[in-house]
Amino acid sequence: NSGLSRRIVLWTSLRSKGSPVRLLLLLMMVCALLSTILADIPVVAMMLPVAVLLLEKNGCVKGTSNFGKAVMLGLPIACLIGGVGTPAGSAMNMLTIMQHILFIQKTKNHFQKNSSLFHMIIMMVKNVA
């Protein structure tokens, strides 16, 4: 155990100043930032023990705590949001980028090339939702 999970819990707890909403948002922010440089699923797997430690320290009862449910739903959602930012974030990003490249190679019209970026963004948002 490197102690990184305790550092993350301490950092988020101190920055939240006792607000559960801030604590959840900070934890989600950490997940989203990590997910921009790592794949989504490993980030969720790394942050799960951090969230469990955080919930244990706050005295949340397993299965009945609304805060616990919000944290467990918030972690994967934050990782998906962070993963949209880079090709490394998700396999769907690489597929979308390849589709975009193939589309640009086929088109000759300047307007179509510029509008294809908009379509790529729409496809990536659909994959997250």
Buried (B, 14 or more C-beta within 10 A) or exposed (E): EEEEBBEBBEEBBEEBEEEBEBBBBBBBBBBBBBBBEBBBBEBBEBBBBBBBBBBEEBEBEEEEBEBBEBBBEBBBBBBBBBBBBBEBBBBBBEBBEEBBEEBBEEBEEEEEEEEBEEBBEEBBEEBEE
